[in-house]
Amino acid sequence: MSATEMKSPREAARAFTPQLTHFVEDPLFSKVWEDGALSKRDRSLVTVSALIALGAADELPAHLRRAIENGVTKVELSGLITHLAFYAGFPAAISASARAAETLGALEGG
């Protein structure tokens, strides 16, 4: 995928699967992400973890940016990726770390 597509996989997919994109927008983002049972910050942590475990590298940059917007710090994301290495595997964690560095930049003081 190109850098443009990496910014929004949903928009990249819209041309071929408009109905799928619609389902992402409603109900996923309009209802599920707005449900008060979990904070958006917690949802971001869960989502990033799931994407790493699934090896969904194309989806990861958009959700890393969303996690930062939702109050997750780069230090917390670094810790999450390191922790997941033991549960999702080192290759998944190394790939996620590389994507995080590309997306968010280096971890200061790391």
C-alpha positions in Angstrom: 0.0 0.0 0.0 1.1 3.5 -0.7 1.7 6.1 2.1 -1.6 7.8 1.1 -3.5 4.5 1.6 -1.8 4.0 4.9 -3.3 7.2 6.3 -6.8 5.7 5.9 -7.2 2.1 4.9 -11.0 2.6 5.1 -10.8 5.3 2.4 -8.5 3.1 0.3 -11.1 0.3 0.5 -14.1 2.5 -0.2 -13.7 2.3 -4.0 -13.9 -1.5 -4.1 -16.1 -2.2 -1.0 -18.3 0.8 -0.3 -20.7 -1.2 1.8 -17.9 -2.5 4.0 -16.7 1.1 4.5 -20.2 2.1 5.4 -20.3 -0.6 8.1 -17.1 0.7 9.5 -18.6 4.1 9.7 -21.9 2.9 11.1 -22.2 1.0 13.4 -18.5 0.6 14.3 -17.4 4.2 14.6 -20.8 5.8 15.2 -22.0 3.4 17.8 -19.4 0.9 19.1 -16.7 3.5 19.6 -19.2 5.9 21.2 -20.5 3.3 23.7 -19.7 4.5 27.3 -18.8 1.0 28.6 -15.2 1.6 27.7 -13.4 4.9 27.2 -12.0 5.7 23.8 -8.5 5.5 25.3 -9.3 1.9 26.5 -10.8 1.1 23.1 -7.6 2.3 21.4 -5.5 0.1 23.7 -7.6 -2.9 22.9 -7.8 -2.2 19.2 -4.0 -1.6 18.8 -3.4 -4.8 20.8 -5.8 -6.8 18.5 -4.3 -5.4 15.3 -0.7 -6.3 16.5 -1.8 -9.8 17.5 -3.5 -10.3 14.1 -0.5 -9.0 12.2 -2.8 -6.3 10.6 0.1 -3.9 9.8 -1.9 -1.9 7.2 -4.5 -1.0 9.7 -2.0 -0.2 12.5 -0.8 3.3 11.6 -4.3 4.8 11.6 -5.1 3.3 14.9 -1.8 4.3 16.4 -2.6 7.9 15.5 -6.1 7.5 16.9 -4.6 6.1 20.1 -2.5 9.2 20.5 -5.6 11.4 19.9 -7.4 9.3 22.5 -4.8 10.0 25.2 -2.5 7.0 24.9 1.2 8.1 25.1 4.0 6.9 22.9 5.6 5.4 26.1 2.5 3.4 26.8 2.3 2.2 23.2 6.0 1.2 23.4 5.2 -0.7 26.6 2.1 -2.3 25.0 4.1 -3.5 22.0 6.9 -4.9 24.3 4.3 -6.7 26.5 2.6 -8.2 23.5 5.8 -9.7 22.2 5.3 -12.4 24.9 1.7 -13.1 23.9 1.4 -12.4 20.2 5.0 -13.2 19.3 8.2 -11.3 18.7 7.7 -11.0 14.9 4.4 -9.3 15.4 5.9 -7.0 18.0 8.9 -6.1 15.9 6.7 -5.3 12.9 4.4 -3.2 15.1 7.4 -1.4 16.5 8.6 -0.6 13.1 5.2 0.7 12.0 4.9 2.8 15.2 8.3 4.4 14.5 7.3 5.2 10.9 4.0 6.6 12.1 4.8 8.3 15.4 8.5 8.8 15.2 11.2 7.6 17.6 10.5 7.2 21.3 12.3 10.1 23.0 14.6 9.0 25.7 14.0 5.4 24.7 
